[in-house]
Amino acid sequence: MRYWLMKSEPDEVSIDDLAARRTVPWFGVRNYQARNFMRDGMRVGDRAFFYHSGCATPGIAGICEVCAPAHPDDTQFDPASPYHDPRASRENPRWLCVDVAFVEKTRFLPLSLLRAQAPLAGMAILQRGNRLSITPVSAAEWLFINDHLLRD
């Protein structure tokens, strides 16, 4: 199993939205490296921290699980979507997404708390200039957050 951190703006899809809908496609990713993580790295059963970004207090809000492998992101084909890509076609899609399922809403872990943890110093989300919407999380980081921050 691999572990990930997946960012979503809560006004687009929040952890509460995922809890209500149970599964959602992780649509709208328009960065090639993040797309490649979904295409090449993510597998059904992988777990991810659901991270609220682009809000007053960003941070981990829950846990989700990859429940469907990478497939074309339908928003790229929809001219009415803000994620439309006129260069994409059904025969040659440019953008992919995975589906994620709700696992649990957790205690909220703000970015400031994550930054204050020495064992997380190498975590991708904490690196300067990192703006990727999907990043890998090491097994050690996953365990530290679960054992020391979420379960206290």
VOTOR-949774 format. One line per field, with one value per atom (N, C-alpha, C): residue number from 1; residue in one letter; chain; x, y, z. Coordinates in Angstrom, 2 decimals. Atoms other than C-alpha are relative to their C-alpha. Example, Ala and Ser with C-alpha at 12.3 -4.5 7.8 and 13.67 -1.06 7.14 Angstrom:
nukol	1 | 1 | 1 | 2 | 2 | 2
lumkol	A | A | A | S | S | S
lumvex	A | A | A | A | A | A
u	0.89 | 12.30 | 0.90 | -0.82 | 13.67 | -0.77
v	-1.19 | -4.50 | 1.20 | -1.19 | -1.06 | 1.09
w	0.00 | 7.80 | 0.00 | -0.06 | 7.14 | 0.73
This chain:
nukol	1 | 1 | 1 | 2 | 2 | 2 | 3 | 3 | 3 | 4 | 4 | 4 | 5 | 5 | 5 | 6 | 6 | 6 | 7 | 7 | 7 | 8 | 8 | 8 | 9 | 9 | 9 | 10 | 10 | 10 | 11 | 11 | 11 | 12 | 12 | 12 | 13 | 13 | 13 | 14 | 14 | 14 | 15 | 15 | 15 | 16 | 16 | 16 | 17 | 17 | 17 | 18 | 18 | 18 | 19 | 19 | 19 | 20 | 20 | 20 | 21 | 21 | 21 | 22 | 22 | 22 | 23 | 23 | 23 | 24 | 24 | 24 | 25 | 25 | 25 | 26 | 26 | 26 | 27 | 27 | 27 | 28 | 28 | 28 | 29 | 29 | 29 | 30 | 30 | 30 | 31 | 31 | 31 | 32 | 32 | 32 | 33 | 33 | 33 | 34 | 34 | 34 | 35 | 35 | 35 | 36 | 36 | 36 | 37 | 37 | 37 | 38 | 38 | 38 | 39 | 39 | 39 | 40 | 40 | 40 | 41 | 41 | 41 | 42 | 42 | 42 | 43 | 43 | 43 | 44 | 44 | 44 | 45 | 45 | 45 | 46 | 46 | 46 | 47 | 47 | 47 | 48 | 48 | 48 | 49 | 49 | 49 | 50 | 50 | 50 | 51 | 51 | 51 | 52 | 52 | 52 | 53 | 53 | 53 | 54 | 54 | 54 | 55 | 55 | 55 | 56 | 56 | 56 | 57 | 57 | 57 | 58 | 58 | 58 | 59 | 59 | 59 | 60 | 60 | 60 | 61 | 61 | 61 | 62 | 62 | 62 | 63 | 63 | 63 | 64 | 64 | 64 | 65 | 65 | 65 | 66 | 66 | 66 | 67 | 67 | 67 | 68 | 68 | 68 | 69 | 69 | 69 | 70 | 70 | 70 | 71 | 71 | 71 | 72 | 72 | 72 | 73 | 73 | 73 | 74 | 74 | 74 | 75 | 75 | 75 | 76 | 76 | 76 | 77 | 77 | 77 | 78 | 78 | 78 | 79 | 79 | 79 | 80 | 80 | 80 | 81 | 81 | 81 | 82 | 82 | 82 | 83 | 83 | 83 | 84 | 84 | 84 | 85 | 85 | 85 | 86 | 86 | 86 | 87 | 87 | 87 | 88 | 88 | 88 | 89 | 89 | 89 | 90 | 90 | 90 | 91 | 91 | 91 | 92 | 92 | 92 | 93 | 93 | 93 | 94 | 94 | 94 | 95 | 95 | 95 | 96 | 96 | 96 | 97 | 97 | 97 | 98 | 98 | 98 | 99 | 99 | 99 | 100 | 100 | 100 | 101 | 101 | 101 | 102 | 102 | 102 | 103 | 103 | 103 | 104 | 104 | 104 | 105 | 105 | 105 | 106 | 106 | 106 | 107 | 107 | 107 | 108 | 108 | 108 | 109 | 109 | 109 | 110 | 110 | 110 | 111 | 111 | 111 | 112 | 112 | 112 | 113 | 113 | 113 | 114 | 114 | 114 | 115 | 115 | 115 | 116 | 116 | 116 | 117 | 117 | 117 | 118 | 118 | 118 | 119 | 119 | 119 | 120 | 120 | 120 | 121 | 121 | 121 | 122 | 122 | 122 | 123 | 123 | 123 | 124 | 124 | 124 | 125 | 125 | 125 | 126 | 126 | 126 | 127 | 127 | 127 | 128 | 128 | 128 | 129 | 129 | 129 | 130 | 130 | 130 | 131 | 131 | 131 | 132 | 132 | 132 | 133 | 133 | 133 | 134 | 134 | 134 | 135 | 135 | 135 | 136 | 136 | 136 | 137 | 137 | 137 | 138 | 138 | 138 | 139 | 139 | 139 | 140 | 140 | 140 | 141 | 141 | 141 | 142 | 142 | 142 | 143 | 143 | 143 | 144 | 144 | 144 | 145 | 145 | 145 | 146 | 146 | 146 | 147 | 147 | 147 | 148 | 148 | 148 | 149 | 149 | 149 | 150 | 150 | 150 | 151 | 151 | 151 | 152 | 152 | 152
lumkol	M | M | M | R | R | R | Y | Y | Y | W | W | W | L | L | L | M | M | M | K | K | K | S | S | S | E | E | E | P | P | P | D | D | D | E | E | E | V | V | V | S | S | S | I | I | I | D | D | D | D | D | D | L | L | L | A | A | A | A | A | A | R | R | R | R | R | R | T | T | T | V | V | V | P | P | P | W | W | W | F | F | F | G | G | G | V | V | V | R | R | R | N | N | N | Y | Y | Y | Q | Q | Q | A | A | A | R | R | R | N | N | N | F | F | F | M | M | M | R | R | R | D | D | D | G | G | G | M | M | M | R | R | R | V | V | V | G | G | G | D | D | D | R | R | R | A | A | A | F | F | F | F | F | F | Y | Y | Y | H | H | H | S | S | S | G | G | G | C | C | C | A | A | A | T | T | T | P | P | P | G | G | G | I | I | I | A | A | A | G | G | G | I | I | I | C | C | C | E | E | E | V | V | V | C | C | C | A | A | A | P | P | P | A | A | A | H | H | H | P | P | P | D | D | D | D | D | D | T | T | T | Q | Q | Q | F | F | F | D | D | D | P | P | P | A | A | A | S | S | S | P | P | P | Y | Y | Y | H | H | H | D | D | D | P | P | P | R | R | R | A | A | A | S | S | S | R | R | R | E | E | E | N | N | N | P | P | P | R | R | R | W | W | W | L | L | L | C | C | C | V | V | V | D | D | D | V | V | V | A | A | A | F | F | F | V | V | V | E | E | E | K | K | K | T | T | T | R | R | R | F | F | F | L | L | L | P | P | P | L | L | L | S | S | S | L | L | L | L | L | L | R | R | R | A | A | A | Q | Q | Q | A | A | A | P | P | P | L | L | L | A | A | A | G | G | G | M | M | M | A | A | A | I | I | I | L | L | L | Q | Q | Q | R | R | R | G | G | G | N | N | N | R | R | R | L | L | L | S | S | S | I | I | I | T | T | T | P | P | P | V | V | V | S | S | S | A | A | A | A | A | A | E | E | E | W | W | W | L | L | L | F | F | F | I | I | I | N | N | N | D | D | D | H | H | H | L | L | L | L | L | L | R | R | R | D | D | D
lumvex	A | A | A | A | A | A | A | A | A | A | A | A | A | A | A | A | A | A | A | A | A | A | A | A | A | A | A | A | A | A | A | A | A | A | A | A | A | A | A | A | A | A | A | A | A | A | A | A | A | A | A | A | A | A | A | A | A | A | A | A | A | A | A | A | A | A | A | A | A | A | A | A | A | A | A | A | A | A | A | A | A | A | A | A | A | A | A | A | A | A | A | A | A | A | A | A | A | A | A | A | A | A | A | A | A | A | A | A | A | A | A | A | A | A | A | A | A | A | A | A | A | A | A | A | A | A | A | A | A | A | A | A | A | A | A | A | A | A | A | A | A | A | A | A | A | A | A | A | A | A | A | A | A | A | A | A | A | A | A | A | A | A | A | A | A | A | A | A | A | A | A | A | A | A | A | A | A | A | A | A | A | A | A | A | A | A | A | A | A | A | A | A | A | A | A | A | A | A | A | A | A | A | A | A | A | A | A | A | A | A | A | A | A | A | A | A | A | A | A | A | A | A | A | A | A | A | A | A | A | A | A | A | A | A | A | A | A | A | A | A | A | A | A | A | A | A | A | A | A | A | A | A | A | A | A | A | A | A | A | A | A | A | A | A | A | A | A | A | A | A | A | A | A | A | A | A | A | A | A | A | A | A | A | A | A | A | A | A | A | A | A | A | A | A | A | A | A | A | A | A | A | A | A | A | A | A | A | A | A | A | A | A | A | A | A | A | A | A | A | A | A | A | A | A | A | A | A | A | A | A | A | A | A | A | A | A | A | A | A | A | A | A | A | A | A | A | A | A | A | A | A | A | A | A | A | A | A | A | A | A | A | A | A | A | A | A | A | A | A | A | A | A | A | A | A | A | A | A | A | A | A | A | A | A | A | A | A | A | A | A | A | A | A | A | A | A | A | A | A | A | A | A | A | A | A | A | A | A | A | A | A | A | A | A | A | A | A | A | A | A | A | A | A | A | A | A | A | A | A | A | A | A | A | A | A | A | A | A | A | A | A | A | A | A | A | A | A | A | A | A | A | A | A | A | A | A
u	0.85 | 0.00 | 0.88 | -0.67 | 1.14 | -0.91 | 0.73 | 0.12 | 0.20 | 0.03 | -0.74 | -0.61 | 0.73 | -1.89 | -0.67 | 0.76 | -4.63 | -0.70 | 0.56 | -5.59 | -1.29 | 1.24 | -9.07 | -0.43 | 0.57 | -10.53 | -1.37 | 1.25 | -13.41 | -1.26 | 1.19 | -15.77 | -0.23 | 0.14 | -15.14 | -0.48 | 0.37 | -15.18 | 0.67 | -0.53 | -14.77 | -0.08 | 0.11 | -14.37 | -1.45 | 1.42 | -18.03 | -0.75 | 0.60 | -19.00 | 0.32 | -0.38 | -17.04 | -0.76 | 0.75 | -18.70 | -1.44 | 1.40 | -22.13 | -0.13 | 0.09 | -21.39 | 0.63 | -0.70 | -19.23 | 1.18 | -1.12 | -17.09 | -0.08 | -0.07 | -15.94 | 1.18 | -1.18 | -13.71 | 0.87 | -0.91 | -10.63 | 0.30 | -0.02 | -11.31 | 0.74 | -0.55 | -9.70 | 1.49 | -1.46 | -6.03 | 0.59 | -0.58 | -4.15 | 1.49 | -1.45 | -0.55 | 0.48 | -0.44 | 1.35 | 0.59 | -0.58 | 3.29 | -1.07 | 1.09 | 0.13 | -0.81 | 0.69 | -1.61 | 0.77 | -0.83 | 1.31 | -0.02 | 0.14 | 1.05 | -1.27 | 1.25 | -2.56 | 0.14 | -0.11 | -1.71 | 0.98 | -1.09 | 1.53 | 0.21 | -0.32 | 1.62 | -1.15 | 1.14 | -1.85 | -0.61 | 0.67 | -3.50 | -1.23 | 1.19 | -6.90 | 0.44 | -0.36 | -6.63 | 1.00 | -0.91 | -4.02 | -0.81 | 0.64 | -4.86 | 0.59 | -0.45 | -4.64 | -0.56 | 0.52 | -4.92 | -0.78 | 0.85 | -7.76 | 0.32 | -0.55 | -6.31 | -0.81 | 0.70 | -8.32 | 1.04 | -0.93 | -6.39 | -0.79 | 0.65 | -7.12 | -1.07 | 0.97 | -8.97 | 0.75 | -0.63 | -8.31 | 0.99 | -0.89 | -6.78 | 0.12 | -0.18 | -5.43 | 0.47 | -0.48 | -4.83 | -0.70 | 0.58 | -5.68 | -1.35 | 1.37 | -9.42 | -0.55 | 0.52 | -9.80 | 0.89 | -0.70 | -8.74 | -0.94 | 0.75 | -9.87 | 0.82 | -0.65 | -9.02 | -0.25 | 0.15 | -8.39 | -0.89 | 0.95 | -11.34 | -0.20 | 0.03 | -10.95 | 1.30 | -1.26 | -7.82 | -0.18 | 0.01 | -6.89 | -0.84 | 0.85 | -9.37 | -0.14 | 0.12 | -10.08 | -0.90 | 0.76 | -11.28 | -1.00 | 1.04 | -14.59 | -0.09 | 0.11 | -14.30 | 0.82 | -0.81 | -11.64 | -0.78 | 0.79 | -14.28 | -1.20 | 1.21 | -16.99 | 0.31 | -0.28 | -16.85 | -0.53 | 0.54 | -18.90 | 0.80 | -0.78 | -16.38 | 1.20 | -1.23 | -13.62 | 1.25 | -1.13 | -11.39 | 0.06 | 0.03 | -12.18 | 1.37 | -1.25 | -9.16 | -0.34 | 0.39 | -9.90 | 0.95 | -0.95 | -6.80 | -0.24 | 0.27 | -8.17 | -1.15 | 1.10 | -10.36 | -0.23 | 0.29 | -12.03 | 0.98 | -0.96 | -9.64 | 1.41 | -1.32 | -6.63 | -0.15 | 0.17 | -7.41 | 1.36 | -1.23 | -4.78 | 0.02 | 0.11 | -6.05 | -0.73 | 0.56 | -6.82 | -0.43 | 0.36 | -8.40 | -0.17 | 0.37 | -8.87 | -1.27 | 1.14 | -11.99 | 0.47 | -0.34 | -11.68 | -1.28 | 1.11 | -13.93 | 0.28 | -0.09 | -14.60 | 0.42 | -0.39 | -12.82 | -0.42 | 0.40 | -13.15 | 0.32 | -0.31 | -13.32 | 0.83 | -0.90 | -10.47 | -0.02 | -0.31 | -9.50 | 0.74 | -0.63 | -8.43 | 1.45 | -1.41 | -4.64 | 0.47 | -0.40 | -3.69 | 1.45 | -1.33 | -0.63 | 1.03 | -0.94 | 0.99 | 0.40 | -0.32 | 0.79 | 0.92 | -0.87 | 2.31 | 1.42 | -1.31 | 5.16 | 0.79 | -0.65 | 5.92 | 0.53 | -0.39 | 6.64 | 1.31 | -1.31 | 10.33 | -0.04 | 0.00 | 9.57 | -0.65 | 0.65 | 7.58 | 0.76 | -0.76 | 10.31 | 0.19 | -0.21 | 10.79 | -1.28 | 1.28 | 7.09 | -0.18 | 0.10 | 6.39 | -0.84 | 0.89 | 3.53 | 0.70 | -0.69 | 5.96 | 1.21 | -1.16 | 8.62 | -0.33 | 0.17 | 9.07 | -0.34 | 0.36 | 7.37 | -0.84 | 0.80 | 5.42 | -1.46 | 1.40 | 2.03 | -0.79 | 0.69 | 1.15 | -1.24 | 1.25 | -2.39 | 0.01 | -0.16 | -1.27 | 1.49 | -1.40 | 1.94 | 0.08 | -0.19 | 3.31 | 0.27 | -0.28 | 3.48 | 0.74 | -0.75 | 6.09 | -0.76 | 0.62 | 5.03 | 0.30 | -0.37 | 6.92 | -0.83 | 0.82 | 5.07 | -1.45 | 1.38 | 1.72 | -0.18 | 0.10 | 2.35 | 0.14 | -0.18 | 3.59 | -1.29 | 1.22 | 0.53 | -1.14 | 1.07 | -1.85 | 0.22 | -0.27 | -0.15 | 0.14 | -0.34 | 0.87 | -0.88 | 0.78 | -1.42 | -1.50 | 1.44 | -4.74 | -0.57 | 0.52 | -5.02 | 0.29 | -0.26 | -3.97 | -1.28
v	-1.18 | 0.00 | 1.23 | -1.30 | 3.52 | 1.01 | -1.05 | 6.68 | 1.33 | -1.24 | 10.10 | 1.11 | -1.16 | 13.59 | 0.62 | -0.53 | 14.93 | 1.27 | -1.30 | 18.60 | 0.28 | -0.46 | 19.92 | 1.28 | -1.20 | 23.35 | -0.38 | 0.47 | 22.80 | 0.53 | -0.48 | 24.93 | -0.76 | 0.87 | 22.51 | -1.39 | 1.27 | 19.18 | -0.02 | 0.06 | 19.00 | -1.43 | 1.32 | 16.02 | -0.31 | 0.22 | 16.50 | -0.38 | 0.38 | 16.36 | -1.45 | 1.38 | 13.14 | -0.95 | 0.86 | 11.69 | -0.18 | 0.08 | 12.49 | -0.79 | 0.65 | 11.25 | -1.39 | 1.28 | 8.29 | -0.19 | 0.06 | 8.38 | 1.22 | -1.08 | 11.12 | -0.26 | -0.01 | 11.29 | 1.19 | -1.08 | 13.38 | 0.83 | -0.72 | 15.71 | 1.33 | -1.35 | 18.93 | 0.13 | -0.08 | 18.06 | 0.37 | -0.46 | 20.01 | 0.27 | -0.03 | 19.41 | -1.39 | 1.29 | 16.69 | -0.92 | 0.86 | 15.46 | -0.62 | 0.54 | 15.10 | -1.02 | 0.96 | 13.41 | -1.31 | 1.20 | 11.00 | -0.80 | 0.74 | 10.14 | -0.85 | 0.78 | 9.09 | -1.14 | 0.99 | 7.25 | -1.13 | 0.97 | 5.53 | -0.50 | 0.37 | 5.43 | -0.50 | 0.36 | 5.14 | -1.32 | 1.28 | 1.77 | -0.07 | 0.21 | 0.73 | -0.54 | 0.38 | 0.41 | 0.93 | -0.98 | 3.14 | 0.97 | -0.97 | 5.56 | 1.38 | -1.38 | 9.35 | 0.87 | -1.05 | 12.24 | 0.96 | -0.96 | 14.49 | 1.36 | -1.27 | 17.99 | 1.16 | -1.20 | 21.21 | 1.08 | -1.06 | 23.89 | 1.19 | -1.18 | 27.35 | 0.55 | -0.47 | 28.25 | 0.72 | -0.78 | 30.34 | -0.83 | 0.87 | 27.40 | -1.32 | 1.26 | 24.65 | -1.09 | 1.11 | 21.19 | -1.31 | 1.33 | 17.50 | -0.05 | 0.05 | 16.97 | -1.42 | 1.36 | 13.23 | -0.95 | 1.06 | 10.03 | -0.56 | 0.63 | 8.61 | -1.14 | 1.16 | 5.53 | -0.01 | 0.13 | 5.09 | -1.22 | 1.10 | 2.98 | -0.32 | 0.31 | 3.11 | 0.49 | -0.40 | 3.23 | 1.22 | -1.19 | 6.18 | -0.23 | 0.02 | 6.95 | 1.45 | -1.37 | 9.99 | 0.86 | -0.99 | 13.05 | 0.64 | -0.49 | 13.91 | 1.51 | -1.46 | 17.61 | 0.60 | -0.53 | 18.03 | 0.10 | 0.04 | 17.31 | 0.95 | -0.80 | 19.65 | 1.49 | -1.42 | 23.16 | 0.92 | -0.83 | 24.46 | -0.12 | 0.22 | 23.19 | 0.94 | -0.79 | 25.42 | -0.83 | 0.90 | 22.37 | -0.50 | 0.38 | 22.07 | 0.19 | -0.11 | 21.43 | -0.24 | 0.16 | 22.08 | -0.89 | 0.88 | 20.06 | -1.47 | 1.39 | 16.91 | -0.55 | 0.67 | 14.40 | -1.35 | 1.32 | 11.17 | -1.06 | 0.93 | 9.35 | 0.22 | -0.35 | 11.14 | 0.90 | -0.83 | 12.31 | 0.45 | -0.54 | 14.51 | -0.14 | -0.07 | 14.41 | -1.22 | 1.18 | 11.51 | 0.35 | -0.11 | 11.07 | -1.40 | 1.23 | 8.33 | 0.31 | -0.18 | 7.80 | -0.29 | 0.22 | 8.09 | -0.23 | 0.31 | 6.74 | 0.56 | -0.49 | 8.22 | -1.13 | 0.94 | 6.43 | 0.58 | -0.64 | 8.87 | 1.48 | -1.40 | 12.48 | -0.06 | 0.04 | 13.08 | 1.32 | -1.27 | 15.66 | 0.85 | -0.88 | 18.68 | 0.28 | -0.24 | 18.99 | 1.15 | -1.15 | 22.50 | -0.11 | -0.03 | 23.07 | 0.43 | -0.48 | 24.94 | -1.12 | 1.13 | 21.81 | -0.98 | 0.90 | 19.66 | 0.56 | -0.65 | 22.17 | -0.11 | 0.03 | 21.96 | -1.37 | 1.38 | 18.20 | -0.35 | 0.33 | 17.36 | -1.26 | 1.18 | 13.85 | 0.22 | -0.28 | 15.47 | 1.02 | -1.04 | 17.90 | -0.27 | 0.33 | 16.04 | -0.19 | 0.23 | 15.77 | 0.98 | -0.82 | 17.06 | 1.25 | -1.15 | 19.36 | 1.15 | -1.00 | 21.19 | 0.62 | -0.52 | 21.88 | 1.32 | -1.32 | 25.41 | -0.15 | -0.04 | 26.07 | -1.18 | 1.15 | 22.80 | 0.42 | -0.37 | 23.49 | -1.16 | 1.14 | 20.01 | -0.37 | 0.37 | 18.89 | -1.44 | 1.38 | 15.28 | -0.23 | 0.31 | 14.25 | -1.33 | 1.23 | 10.96 | 0.31 | -0.07 | 10.42 | -1.29 | 1.21 | 8.02 | -0.79 | 0.84 | 5.12 | 0.55 | -0.57 | 6.74 | 1.25 | -1.20 | 10.05 | -0.39 | 0.47 | 8.24 | -0.52 | 0.57 | 6.30 | 1.07 | -1.06 | 9.36 | 0.82 | -0.81 | 11.41 | -0.80 | 0.82 | 8.55 | -0.29 | 0.42 | 7.48 | 1.15 | -1.07 | 10.84 | 1.24 | -1.23 | 13.52 | -0.28 | 0.29 | 11.87 | -0.79 | 0.92 | 9.39 | 0.43 | -0.48 | 11.51 | 0.29
w	0.00 | 0.00 | 0.00 | 0.01 | -0.78 | 0.67 | -0.70 | 0.99 | -0.73 | 0.76 | -0.39 | 0.85 | -0.50 | 0.50 | -1.22 | 1.12 | -1.75 | 0.44 | -0.36 | -1.65 | -0.76 | 0.63 | -2.32 | 0.70 | -0.61 | -1.81 | 0.55 | -0.61 | 0.62 | -0.66 | 0.71 | -1.47 | -1.31 | 1.18 | -4.38 | 0.44 | -0.63 | -2.47 | 1.37 | -1.37 | 1.31 | 0.52 | -0.62 | 3.60 | 0.33 | -0.27 | 4.55 | -1.28 | 1.30 | 0.86 | -0.31 | 0.28 | 0.47 | 0.92 | -0.93 | 3.59 | -0.47 | 0.46 | 2.15 | -1.30 | 1.31 | -1.37 | -0.01 | -0.17 | -0.23 | -0.96 | 0.94 | -3.41 | -0.92 | 0.99 | -5.78 | -0.93 | 0.86 | -8.83 | 0.39 | -0.39 | -8.03 | -1.25 | 1.27 | -10.96 | 0.10 | 0.09 | -12.09 | 0.19 | -0.14 | -11.63 | -1.35 | 1.27 | -14.28 | 0.15 | -0.14 | -13.32 | -0.41 | 0.54 | -15.16 | 1.06 | -1.02 | -12.14 | 0.89 | -0.81 | -10.03 | -0.81 | 0.86 | -12.99 | -0.07 | 0.10 | -13.28 | 1.30 | -1.27 | -9.57 | -0.05 | 0.09 | -10.21 | -1.00 | 1.08 | -13.43 | 0.35 | -0.15 | -12.41 | 1.42 | -1.37 | -8.63 | 0.83 | -0.85 | -7.17 | -0.42 | 0.21 | -6.79 | 0.89 | -0.82 | -5.51 | 1.36 | -1.37 | -1.73 | 0.65 | -0.59 | -1.29 | 0.85 | -0.88 | 1.51 | -0.21 | 0.16 | 1.42 | 1.10 | -0.84 | 3.78 | -0.88 | 0.71 | 2.59 | 0.61 | -0.47 | 2.86 | -0.56 | 0.44 | 2.75 | -0.30 | 0.40 | 0.85 | -0.53 | 0.57 | -0.48 | 0.92 | -0.97 | 2.71 | 1.12 | -1.07 | 5.83 | 0.81 | -0.77 | 7.74 | -0.74 | 0.71 | 5.49 | 0.95 | -0.80 | 6.89 | -0.33 | 0.18 | 7.05 | 0.69 | -0.52 | 7.50 | 0.07 | 0.01 | 6.96 | -0.76 | 0.72 | 5.28 | -1.06 | 1.08 | 1.96 | -0.57 | 0.59 | -0.07 | -1.50 | 1.44 | -3.77 | -0.26 | 0.22 | -4.96 | -1.48 | 1.43 | -8.77 | -0.62 | 0.62 | -10.91 | -0.91 | 0.85 | -13.09 | -1.26 | 1.18 | -15.85 | -0.48 | 0.49 | -18.06 | 0.89 | -0.76 | -16.15 | -0.96 | 0.91 | -17.81 | -0.08 | 0.03 | -16.91 | -1.14 | 1.10 | -19.63 | -1.30 | 1.23 | -22.29 | 0.02 | -0.19 | -20.93 | -0.19 | 0.24 | -22.46 | 1.10 | -1.09 | -19.51 | 1.28 | -1.21 | -16.96 | 0.06 | -0.12 | -15.59 | -0.25 | 0.24 | -16.12 | -1.44 | 1.41 | -19.83 | -0.63 | 0.76 | -22.06 | -1.46 | 1.41 | -25.73 | -0.79 | 0.70 | -26.70 | 0.30 | -0.37 | -25.07 | -0.85 | 0.69 | -26.87 | 0.68 | -0.59 | -25.84 | -0.53 | 0.57 | -28.18 | 0.56 | -0.52 | -26.67 | 1.22 | -1.20 | -23.13 | 0.54 | -0.58 | -21.48 | 1.51 | -1.45 | -17.91 | 0.55 | -0.64 | -15.61 | 1.43 | -1.41 | -12.21 | 0.56 | -0.69 | -9.66 | 0.77 | -0.89 | -7.60 | 1.42 | -1.41 | -3.83 | 0.79 | -0.88 | -1.12 | 1.39 | -1.36 | 2.30 | 0.93 | -1.05 | 5.15 | 1.35 | -1.26 | 8.05 | -0.01 | -0.32 | 9.09 | 1.27 | -1.15 | 11.50 | 0.75 | -0.67 | 14.01 | -1.03 | 0.97 | 11.95 | 0.42 | -0.26 | 11.69 | -0.88 | 0.82 | 10.56 | -0.48 | 0.56 | 8.42 | 1.04 | -1.03 | 11.33 | 0.95 | -0.87 | 13.51 | -0.72 | 0.77 | 10.75 | -0.08 | 0.09 | 10.35 | 1.30 | -1.31 | 14.08 | 0.40 | -0.33 | 13.96 | -0.69 | 0.56 | 13.47 | -0.88 | 0.87 | 12.10 | -1.37 | 1.28 | 9.27 | -0.84 | 0.68 | 8.16 | -1.49 | 1.41 | 4.87 | -0.79 | 0.67 | 4.04 | -1.16 | 1.22 | 0.52 | 0.19 | -0.19 | 1.61 | 0.73 | -0.81 | 3.91 | -0.69 | 0.71 | 1.31 | -0.69 | 0.63 | 0.02 | -1.47 | 1.41 | -3.27 | -0.48 | 0.43 | -3.30 | -0.11 | 0.22 | -4.83 | -0.61 | 0.60 | -6.08 | 0.79 | -0.65 | -5.37 | 0.50 | -0.46 | -4.87 | 0.24 | -0.30 | -3.13 | 0.73 | -0.75 | -1.85 | 1.47 | -1.43 | 1.90 | 0.34 | -0.35 | 3.27 | 1.07 | -1.03 | 5.47 | 1.39 | -1.30 | 8.37 | 0.31 | -0.20 | 7.88 | 0.29 | -0.21 | 7.61 | 1.42 | -1.34 | 10.81 | 1.08 | -1.00 | 12.72 | 0.14 | -0.06 | 11.80 | 0.64 | -0.57 | 12.59 | 1.48 | -1.38 | 15.82 | 0.98 | -0.93 | 17.27 | -0.12 | 0.18 | 15.85 | -0.06 | 0.15 | 14.98 | 1.17 | -1.01 | 17.83 | 1.43 | -1.37 | 20.83 | 0.74
